[in-house]
Amino acid sequence: MPDKILEIKDLDITFKTTAGPVHAIRGVNVDLERGETVAIVGESGSGKSVVMKTAMGILAGNATINGGEIIFRYTDDDGNAQEVDILKKEKRWIRQNVNGRRIAMIFQDPMTSLDPTMTIGNQLIEGMIMHLNLPKDEAKQRALELLKEVGISDPEKRYKQYPHQLSGGMRQRVVIAIAISCYPDLLICDEPTTALDVTIQARILELIKTIQKEHGISVIYITHDLGVVAKVADYVNVMYAGRIVEVGNVEEIFYDPKHPYTWGLLSAMPDLNTNDDRLYTIPGSPPNLLHEVVGDAFAPRNQYALKADWKEQPPMFRVSDTHYAATWLLDERAPRIEIPEELKNRIERMKADHEVGNGSRL
């Protein structure tokens, strides 16, 4: 088995706001094996990006880390195996030794990731000169190769241009080129295709998969799009209100979901073959984390909520060696509740479509 490159253990974070403390991350655990792809999914505001920005050491100044560990394993420039807790390192050390060099991040909006006052070329070579100590001419040659590798035609021309002179798809490709320019061990993709049309989206996802395979990179996707997850992920972490509520391999999450929130996410995906007249939506809204959550945070929106859900936060119940879910419905004392009939039918359709080789579970 490959070794774990990243272990996030019991991460707990509170943000100070003018309205009061917001307990945004409440005991998050995420594991990533070397070479694997893990997806973190959930609604906006669930804490997905906060968790991974913390791993990058770029947490906002009003954040307080109450507890936890972020263990990152890598090989240093001398070939020695290293293991560090990111939370115990100074920001300067993280900037010099981790950011860009060993962990890189692709943000969802390339226009906010690229400096509008710098040419594409200068932004590409900056990290290589700093982290890899490459001479400028050598860095430029590698930058041109990277632009070609990510599918940008006429790299010499694009090298000299500014971000506003490129299309959205090209800018996102440039961001990817910058992210992989220093041969990182881990690539974090934060909604990397949100602002792109479906054709460019498919190309970007295929590009990331190709780069991952060629360079042996581990990848974490942060997304609310289960269609993306179905195409790229090995394992899925479902996140709600600052907690991981279900984790499993991609087949377990799509074909055998156990948490009612996961049922809701899968049911809300558009499906041409559904019998429903209206697109399903999860009722209610996520909880206001200004107020401490009592019991299961999903209980107010859960039509299957039990009395225990209002009193005590459910632990992670084991379904299999790779599949766990935090719902009292898995307690041996709980009544047996089946997944909704329409979702059951949808899962059967997904299985059938996948078996005929369409490459996706949705």
C-alpha positions as CSV (number, residue, x, y, z in Angstrom):
1,M,0.0,0.0,0.0
2,P,1.2,3.5,-0.7
3,D,2.1,5.7,2.3
4,K,0.1,8.6,3.5
5,I,1.3,11.9,2.2
6,L,-1.2,13.9,4.2
7,E,-3.1,13.3,7.4
8,I,-5.5,15.9,8.8
9,K,-6.4,14.8,12.4
10,D,-9.2,16.3,14.5
11,L,-8.7,19.8,13.0
12,D,-10.8,22.4,14.9
13,I,-10.9,26.1,13.9
14,T,-12.9,29.1,15.1
15,F,-13.1,32.5,13.4
16,K,-13.5,35.7,15.3
17,T,-16.1,38.0,13.7
18,T,-17.9,41.2,14.7
19,A,-21.0,39.0,15.3
20,G,-19.0,36.6,17.6
21,P,-16.9,33.5,17.3
22,V,-17.8,31.1,14.4
23,H,-16.9,27.5,15.0
24,A,-16.3,26.7,11.3
25,I,-14.2,23.5,11.5
26,R,-15.3,20.9,14.0
27,G,-12.9,17.9,14.2
28,V,-12.1,17.2,10.6
29,N,-10.1,14.1,9.6
30,V,-8.8,13.6,6.0
31,D,-6.3,11.1,4.8
32,L,-4.5,11.1,1.4
33,E,-2.3,8.3,0.1
34,R,0.5,9.0,-2.3
35,G,-0.7,9.1,-5.9
36,E,-4.4,9.0,-5.0
37,T,-7.2,11.5,-5.7
38,V,-9.5,12.5,-2.9
39,A,-12.6,14.7,-3.2
40,I,-14.1,16.9,-0.5
41,V,-17.7,17.7,-1.4
42,G,-20.4,19.7,0.3
43,E,-22.5,22.9,0.0
44,S,-20.9,26.3,0.0
45,G,-19.8,27.3,3.5
46,S,-19.3,23.8,4.7
47,G,-15.6,24.5,5.4
48,K,-14.0,22.6,2.5
49,S,-11.7,25.4,1.3
50,V,-10.8,26.5,4.9
51,V,-9.5,23.0,5.7
52,M,-7.2,22.9,2.7
53,K,-6.0,26.5,3.0
54,T,-5.0,25.6,6.5
55,A,-2.9,22.8,5.1
56,M,-1.3,25.5,2.9
57,G,-0.6,27.8,5.8
58,I,-2.7,30.6,4.3
59,L,-5.4,30.8,7.0
60,A,-7.0,34.2,7.6
61,G,-5.7,36.3,10.5
62,N,-8.9,36.1,12.5
63,A,-8.7,32.3,12.7
64,T,-7.9,30.4,15.9
65,I,-6.8,26.8,15.6
66,N,-8.2,25.1,18.7
67,G,-6.6,21.8,18.1
68,G,-5.6,19.1,15.6
69,E,-2.6,18.1,13.4
70,I,-1.8,18.4,9.7
71,I,0.9,15.8,9.1
72,F,2.7,16.2,5.7
73,R,5.3,13.8,4.5
74,Y,7.8,14.5,1.7
75,T,11.3,14.0,0.6
76,D,13.7,16.9,1.0
77,D,16.3,18.2,-1.5
78,D,18.9,15.8,0.0
79,G,16.6,12.8,-0.5
80,N,15.7,12.4,3.2
81,A,12.2,11.4,4.2
82,Q,10.6,14.2,6.3
83,E,7.4,14.4,8.4
84,V,6.1,17.7,9.6
85,D,3.0,19.1,11.4
86,I,2.1,22.1,9.3
87,L,0.3,23.6,12.2
88,K,3.5,23.8,14.2
89,K,5.5,25.5,11.5
90,E,6.0,29.3,11.1
91,K,4.4,30.9,8.0
92,R,7.8,31.9,6.7
93,W,9.0,28.3,6.8
94,I,5.8,27.1,5.0
95,R,6.3,29.7,2.3
96,Q,9.9,28.7,1.7
97,N,9.5,24.9,1.9
98,V,5.9,24.0,1.2
99,N,3.9,26.5,-0.7
100,G,4.3,26.0,-4.5
101,R,7.3,23.7,-3.9
102,R,5.6,20.7,-2.4
103,I,2.0,21.6,-2.1
104,A,0.4,23.7,-4.8
105,M,-3.2,25.0,-5.1
106,I,-5.4,25.8,-8.1
107,F,-8.1,28.3,-7.1
108,Q,-11.5,28.5,-8.8
109,D,-11.1,32.0,-10.3
110,P,-7.9,32.3,-12.3
111,M,-8.2,36.1,-12.5
112,T,-7.7,36.3,-8.8
113,S,-4.8,33.8,-8.9
114,L,-2.9,35.7,-11.6
115,D,-1.2,39.1,-11.2
116,P,-2.7,41.4,-13.8
117,T,0.4,43.6,-13.8
118,M,2.8,40.7,-14.7
119,T,3.3,38.8,-17.9
120,I,2.4,35.1,-18.0
121,G,6.0,34.3,-18.4
122,N,7.2,36.2,-15.4
123,Q,4.5,34.6,-13.2
124,L,5.6,31.1,-14.5
125,I,9.3,31.5,-13.8
126,E,9.0,33.2,-10.5
127,G,8.4,30.1,-8.4
128,M,11.0,28.0,-10.4
129,I,13.7,30.6,-9.8
130,M,12.8,30.9,-6.1
131,H,12.2,27.2,-5.2
132,L,14.3,25.3,-7.7
133,N,17.2,27.9,-8.1
134,L,17.0,27.7,-11.8
135,P,18.7,30.3,-14.0
136,K,16.3,32.6,-15.8
137,D,17.0,31.1,-19.2
138,E,16.4,27.6,-18.0
139,A,13.3,28.6,-16.1
140,K,11.9,30.3,-19.3
141,Q,12.6,27.1,-21.3
142,R,10.7,25.0,-18.8
143,A,7.9,27.6,-18.7
144,L,7.5,27.3,-22.5
145,E,7.4,23.5,-22.1
146,L,4.8,23.7,-19.4
147,L,2.5,26.0,-21.5
148,K,2.8,23.4,-24.3
149,E,2.1,20.6,-21.8
150,V,-1.1,22.2,-20.6
151,G,-2.4,22.6,-24.2
152,I,-1.7,26.3,-24.9
153,S,-0.8,26.9,-28.5
154,D,2.0,29.4,-29.5
155,P,3.6,29.4,-26.0
156,E,6.2,32.0,-27.1
157,K,3.4,34.5,-27.8
158,R,1.4,33.7,-24.6
159,Y,4.6,33.9,-22.5
160,K,4.8,37.6,-23.3
161,Q,1.1,38.4,-22.8
162,Y,-0.8,39.5,-19.7
163,P,-3.7,37.6,-18.1
164,H,-6.5,39.9,-19.6
165,Q,-5.3,38.9,-23.1
166,L,-6.2,35.2,-22.5
167,S,-9.5,33.5,-22.4
168,G,-10.9,31.9,-19.2
169,G,-9.9,28.5,-20.3
170,M,-6.3,29.6,-21.1
171,R,-6.0,31.5,-17.8
172,Q,-7.0,28.3,-15.9
173,R,-4.4,26.3,-17.9
174,V,-1.8,28.9,-17.0
175,V,-2.7,28.6,-13.3
176,I,-2.3,24.8,-13.6
177,A,1.1,25.3,-15.3
178,I,2.2,27.5,-12.4
179,A,0.9,25.0,-9.9
180,I,2.9,22.1,-11.3
181,S,6.0,24.1,-12.3
182,C,8.0,23.1,-9.2
183,Y,7.0,19.4,-9.3
184,P,4.8,19.5,-6.2
185,D,3.9,16.3,-4.3
186,L,0.3,17.4,-3.7
187,L,-2.0,19.4,-5.9
188,I,-5.1,21.0,-4.3
189,C,-7.8,21.9,-6.9
190,D,-10.4,24.3,-5.4
191,E,-13.4,24.3,-7.8
192,P,-10.9,24.3,-10.7
193,T,-13.6,24.3,-13.4
194,T,-16.5,26.3,-11.9
195,A,-16.2,29.3,-14.3
196,L,-15.6,27.3,-17.4
197,D,-18.0,25.8,-20.0
198,V,-18.5,22.1,-20.1
199,T,-16.2,21.5,-23.0
200,I,-13.3,23.3,-21.4
201,Q,-14.2,21.7,-18.1
202,A,-13.8,18.2,-19.5
203,R,-10.4,19.2,-21.0
204,I,-9.1,20.7,-17.7
205,L,-10.1,17.6,-15.7
206,E,-8.5,15.3,-18.3
207,L,-5.4,17.5,-18.2
208,I,-5.1,17.3,-14.4
209,K,-5.5,13.5,-14.6
210,T,-2.8,13.2,-17.2
211,I,-0.4,15.4,-15.3
212,Q,-1.1,13.4,-12.1
213,K,-0.3,10.2,-13.8
214,E,2.9,11.4,-15.5
215,H,4.3,13.1,-12.4
216,G,2.9,10.9,-9.7
217,I,1.1,13.7,-8.0
218,S,-1.5,13.3,-5.2
219,V,-4.6,15.4,-5.8
220,I,-7.4,16.8,-3.6
221,Y,-10.5,18.2,-5.3
222,I,-12.6,20.7,-3.4
223,T,-16.0,20.8,-5.1
224,H,-19.8,20.8,-4.8
225,D,-20.1,19.2,-8.2
226,L,-20.7,15.5,-7.9
227,G,-20.3,15.1,-11.7
228,V,-16.7,16.1,-11.3
229,V,-16.2,13.8,-8.4
230,A,-17.6,10.8,-10.4
231,K,-15.0,11.4,-13.1
232,V,-11.8,11.9,-11.0
233,A,-12.0,10.7,-7.4
234,D,-10.7,7.5,-5.8
235,Y,-12.1,8.5,-2.3
236,V,-14.8,11.0,-1.3
237,N,-15.2,13.0,1.9
238,V,-18.7,14.5,2.3
239,M,-18.6,17.6,4.5
240,Y,-21.4,19.4,6.3
241,A,-21.2,22.3,8.7
242,G,-17.5,21.9,9.4
243,R,-17.5,18.1,9.8
244,I,-16.9,15.1,7.6
245,V,-20.1,13.2,7.8
246,E,-19.4,10.4,5.3
247,V,-16.2,9.0,3.8
248,G,-15.7,6.1,1.4
249,N,-14.3,5.1,-2.0
250,V,-16.1,6.6,-4.9
251,E,-18.2,3.5,-5.6
252,E,-19.4,3.3,-1.9
253,I,-20.4,7.0,-1.9
254,F,-22.3,6.8,-5.2
255,Y,-23.7,3.3,-5.0
256,D,-24.2,2.7,-1.3
257,P,-24.5,6.1,0.5
258,K,-25.5,5.9,4.2
259,H,-25.8,9.5,5.4
260,P,-29.1,11.4,4.6
261,Y,-27.1,14.4,3.6
262,T,-25.3,12.3,1.0
263,W,-28.7,11.1,-0.2
264,G,-29.8,14.7,-0.6
265,L,-26.7,15.6,-2.6
266,L,-27.1,12.7,-5.0
267,S,-30.8,13.3,-5.3
268,A,-30.2,17.0,-6.2
269,M,-28.1,16.1,-9.2
270,P,-29.9,16.7,-12.5
271,D,-31.0,13.5,-14.2
272,L,-32.7,13.2,-17.5
273,N,-34.4,9.9,-16.6
274,T,-35.9,10.9,-13.3
275,N,-39.7,10.6,-12.8
276,D,-39.9,13.7,-10.6
277,D,-41.4,16.8,-12.2
278,R,-39.1,19.1,-10.2
279,L,-35.4,19.0,-9.3
280,Y,-35.0,17.8,-5.8
281,T,-33.6,20.3,-3.2
282,I,-32.5,19.6,0.3
283,P,-35.0,21.5,2.5
284,G,-33.8,24.3,4.9
285,S,-30.4,25.9,5.2
286,P,-27.1,25.0,6.8
287,P,-26.9,25.9,10.5
288,N,-25.5,29.3,11.7
289,L,-22.2,28.3,13.2
290,L,-22.2,31.4,15.4
291,H,-24.3,29.2,17.6
292,E,-22.7,26.0,19.0
293,V,-24.3,23.0,17.4
294,V,-26.1,20.5,19.7
295,G,-26.5,17.0,18.3
296,D,-26.3,16.4,14.6
297,A,-26.0,19.6,12.6
298,F,-28.0,18.1,9.8
299,A,-31.0,17.2,12.0
300,P,-33.2,20.2,11.2
301,R,-33.0,19.4,7.5
302,N,-33.2,15.6,7.9
303,Q,-36.6,14.0,7.5
304,Y,-35.2,10.8,9.0
305,A,-33.8,12.5,12.1
306,L,-34.1,10.4,15.3
307,K,-34.4,11.7,18.9
308,A,-30.7,11.1,19.4
309,D,-29.9,13.5,16.5
310,W,-31.1,16.4,18.6
311,K,-29.2,15.5,21.7
312,E,-25.8,14.1,20.7
313,Q,-23.4,14.4,17.8
314,P,-23.2,11.0,16.1
315,P,-19.8,9.2,15.9
316,M,-18.4,7.8,12.7
317,F,-20.0,4.3,12.3
318,R,-18.0,1.8,10.3
319,V,-19.7,0.4,7.2
320,S,-16.6,-1.2,5.7
321,D,-12.8,-0.9,6.0
322,T,-13.0,2.2,3.7
323,H,-16.6,3.4,4.4
324,Y,-17.7,5.4,7.4
325,A,-20.7,7.6,8.1
326,A,-21.7,9.9,11.0
327,T,-25.4,9.1,11.3
328,W,-27.4,7.6,14.1
329,L,-29.3,5.6,11.5
330,L,-26.3,3.2,11.5
331,D,-26.6,2.6,15.2
332,E,-27.8,-1.0,15.9
333,R,-30.7,0.4,18.0
334,A,-32.0,2.6,15.2
335,P,-35.0,1.7,13.1
336,R,-34.2,0.4,9.6
337,I,-34.7,3.2,7.1
338,E,-34.1,2.6,3.4
339,I,-32.9,5.3,1.0
340,P,-35.6,7.1,-1.0
341,E,-37.1,5.0,-3.8
342,E,-36.2,7.6,-6.5
343,L,-32.6,7.7,-5.3
344,K,-32.5,3.9,-5.3
345,N,-33.7,3.9,-8.9
346,R,-31.2,6.6,-9.8
347,I,-28.3,4.5,-8.4
348,E,-29.4,1.6,-10.4
349,R,-29.4,3.8,-13.5
350,M,-25.9,5.0,-12.6
351,K,-24.6,1.5,-12.2
352,A,-26.1,0.5,-15.6
353,D,-24.6,3.5,-17.3
354,H,-21.2,2.9,-15.7
355,E,-21.2,-0.7,-16.7
356,V,-21.7,0.1,-20.4
357,G,-18.5,2.2,-20.2
358,N,-19.5,5.9,-20.3
359,G,-16.6,6.6,-17.8
360,S,-18.7,8.3,-15.2
361,R,-21.1,7.3,-12.4
362,L,-23.5,10.2,-13.2
